[in-house]
Amino acid sequence: MNVDYSQLLLDIRNHLVATKCTSTPDITKAIEQFFEKQYQNNYTVLPSSRDGGEFLVDILVAAFNPRNLVNCDEKGSISLQETEPQVLLAVESELGGSGGSSPCGIMKNVVEDFMKLLLVTSHYKVLFFTSLPYVQEQNQVENRVKILHSLFCKAQPVTNGLLLVHLNGTRPEAGAGQVKVTIENNNDVRGFYISETGGQCFEIAI
């Protein structure tokens, strides 16, 4: 598998804008549907909503199915398949979560899921996340990306780089409750690339 992060970001953005989702659960489902449609013909796609629960991360694109690694017959014989258990693409999505009503609460949840990605051995990795600004904070998205980039450099994961996809988040009108993720146009989806060694981190212009 060869993944062009710029093209992947463009395809993801077009898909999310076209689906016109109006709730966070619908957006999460649309993300799963995108990766299933994109890769299910050639690989095993394991989304967290599938029966059996999450396998390592929210979405896993693999060259194997974990349930099919062994063959069993009625005589009690068990043998291994020759398939190499290789993970090709790992995806995490954190669009609010418990305590996701404040800038700090959201970021703590994002970092927790980001660490899962950094610890999973996968050729390619994608994080979907959102954020809210502190009072009078400018460029909050770039500020959050800097933190994630710093964590990436500290962890030094084995990967071909990582794609960060930021989805626009707004506070509920009443000022209470969780962040509301909104995708109404192309500007609501932004992508950032962290290079293989962490030496580069920049926004992808599409």
C-alpha positions in Angstrom: 0.0 0.0 0.0 1.2 3.5 -0.9 -0.7 6.4 0.6 -0.5 9.9 -0.7 -1.6 11.9 2.3 -2.5 15.0 0.2 -4.8 13.0 -2.0 -6.2 11.1 1.0 -7.0 14.4 2.7 -8.7 15.7 -0.5 -10.8 12.6 -0.8 -11.7 12.7 2.9 -12.7 16.3 2.8 -14.8 15.9 -0.3 -16.6 12.9 1.3 -17.3 14.6 4.6 -18.6 17.8 2.9 -20.8 15.8 0.5 -22.3 13.7 3.3 -23.7 16.9 5.0 -23.6 15.3 8.4 -25.1 17.4 11.2 -24.1 15.4 14.3 -20.8 14.1 15.7 -22.0 10.4 15.7 -22.9 10.8 12.0 -19.5 12.3 11.2 -17.8 9.4 13.0 -19.8 6.9 11.0 -19.0 8.8 7.7 -15.3 8.5 8.5 -15.6 4.8 9.0 -17.6 4.5 5.7 -14.9 6.4 3.8 -12.1 4.0 4.9 -14.3 0.9 4.3 -15.1 2.0 0.8 -11.6 3.1 0.1 -9.8 -0.1 1.1 -12.2 -3.0 1.6 -11.6 -4.5 -1.8 -7.9 -5.1 -1.2 -7.5 -5.2 2.6 -9.3 -6.1 5.8 -10.9 -3.0 7.3 -11.7 -3.2 11.0 -13.8 -0.2 12.2 -14.7 0.1 15.9 -18.4 -0.1 15.2 -18.1 -3.7 13.8 -19.3 -6.6 16.0 -16.6 -7.6 18.4 -15.6 -4.0 19.4 -12.5 -2.0 18.7 -9.3 -3.8 17.6 -6.4 -1.6 18.8 -7.7 1.7 17.3 -10.9 3.1 15.8 -10.2 2.0 12.3 -7.5 -0.5 11.2 -6.6 -1.4 7.6 -4.7 -4.6 7.6 -3.3 -7.3 5.4 -5.0 -9.9 7.7 -8.1 -10.6 9.6 -7.3 -11.3 13.3 -10.1 -13.8 13.5 -8.8 -15.8 10.6 -5.2 -16.3 11.5 -5.7 -19.9 12.6 -7.5 -22.8 11.0 -9.3 -25.3 13.2 -10.9 -28.6 12.3 -13.3 -30.9 14.1 -10.5 -33.2 15.2 -8.9 -30.5 17.3 -6.1 -29.6 14.9 -5.1 -26.0 14.8 -2.8 -24.5 12.2 -1.6 -21.0 11.4 -2.4 -19.3 8.1 0.6 -18.1 6.2 -0.7 -14.5 6.1 1.7 -12.0 7.5 -0.1 -10.0 10.3 0.8 -6.6 9.0 -1.0 -3.3 9.8 -1.0 -0.8 6.9 -3.1 2.1 8.1 -4.3 3.0 11.6 -6.9 5.7 12.2 -8.1 7.4 15.4 -11.0 9.9 15.7 -11.5 12.1 18.8 -14.3 14.6 18.3 -15.2 15.5 21.8 -15.6 12.6 24.2 -16.0 12.7 28.0 -15.3 16.2 29.3 -15.2 17.5 25.7 -16.8 20.8 26.5 -13.7 22.8 27.2 -10.4 23.5 25.3 -8.4 21.6 27.8 -10.8 18.7 28.2 -11.0 18.2 24.4 -7.2 18.3 24.0 -6.7 15.7 26.8 -9.0 13.3 24.9 -7.2 14.0 21.6 -3.8 13.4 23.2 -5.0 10.1 24.7 -6.1 8.8 21.3 -3.0 10.2 19.6 -0.8 8.2 21.9 -2.6 5.0 20.7 -1.6 5.9 17.2 2.0 6.5 18.1 2.3 3.2 19.9 0.7 1.1 17.2 3.0 -0.3 14.5 1.5 0.9 11.2 2.9 2.2 7.9 0.5 5.1 7.8 -1.5 6.9 10.5 -4.4 9.4 10.5 -5.8 11.3 13.4 -9.2 13.1 13.2 -9.6 15.7 15.9 -11.3 18.9 16.9 -10.6 21.8 19.2 -12.0 24.9 20.9 -10.1 28.1 21.5 -9.4 29.6 24.9 -10.7 33.1 25.5 -8.9 35.5 23.1 -6.7 32.6 21.8 -5.5 33.1 18.2 -4.6 30.2 15.9 -5.8 27.5 18.2 -5.6 24.8 15.5 -2.0 25.5 14.9 -1.3 25.6 18.6 -2.8 22.2 19.0 -0.9 20.8 16.1 2.4 22.0 17.7 1.6 20.0 20.8 0.9 16.9 18.8 4.0 17.4 16.7 6.1 17.6 19.9 4.6 14.4 21.2 5.3 12.7 17.9 9.0 13.7 18.1 9.2 12.5 21.7 7.7 9.1 20.9 9.6 8.6 17.6 7.1 6.2 16.2 7.9 3.8 13.3 5.8 5.1 10.5 5.8 6.8 7.1 4.6 10.0 8.6 1.2 11.0 10.0 -1.8 12.9 8.8 -3.7 15.2 11.2 -7.2 16.1 10.1 -8.8 18.9 12.0 -12.6 19.2 11.9 -14.2 22.5 12.9 -15.6 22.6 16.4 -18.0 25.1 17.9 -19.5 25.6 21.4 -23.2 24.7 21.8 -25.4 27.9 21.7 -26.2 27.6 25.4 -22.5 27.4 26.3 -22.9 24.0 27.9 -22.5 20.5 26.7 -19.9 19.0 24.4 -18.2 20.6 21.5 -20.3 20.5 18.3 -18.3 19.4 15.2 -19.5 21.1 12.0 -18.6 20.4 8.4 -20.4 22.8 6.1 -17.7 23.6 3.6 -14.1 22.9 2.6 -12.7 25.3 5.2 -14.1 23.2 8.0 -11.6 20.4 7.2 -7.9 21.1 7.5 -5.0 18.7 7.2 -1.4 18.8 8.6 1.4 16.4 7.8 4.1 15.3 10.2 7.1 13.7 8.4 8.5 10.3 9.1 11.2 11.6 11.4 9.2 14.5 12.8 11.5 17.0 11.2 8.7 18.6 9.2 5.2 19.6 10.2 3.1 21.7 7.9 -0.4 22.3 6.7 -1.4 20.6 3.5 -2.8 23.0 0.9 -5.6 21.4 -1.1 
